[in-house]
Amino acid sequence: MHQKPKPHFLNNIFNSNDFNKEELEAILPKFKQKAFKKNSFLLEQGKAANEYWFVESGFIRSFV
């Protein structure tokens, strides 16, 4: 039995209403899904951010 491919986790952000098929094929592979454990840090003090984050589920706090 052939399974339907799972849609990319960012299809609800980058969608065909805003981007054509070729643009989506160029954009979506640039992003990788990553999971974080509770109470872990995305970015630590004194470090530069070199990534973008999209929160699919959960909660993030920011301290300045």
SULFEN-V903730 format. One record per pair of residues at least 4 apart in sequence whose C-alpha atoms are under 7 Angstrom apart, sorted by the first residue. I is the first residue (numbers start at 0). GAP is how many residues later the second one is. If there is no record, write none. Layout:
[[I/GAP] [I/GAP]]
This chain:
[[6/4] [9/4] [10/4] [13/4] [13/5] [14/4] [15/4] [15/5] [18/4] [18/5] [19/4] [20/4] [21/4] [22/4] [23/4] [24/4] [35/4] [42/4] [42/6]]
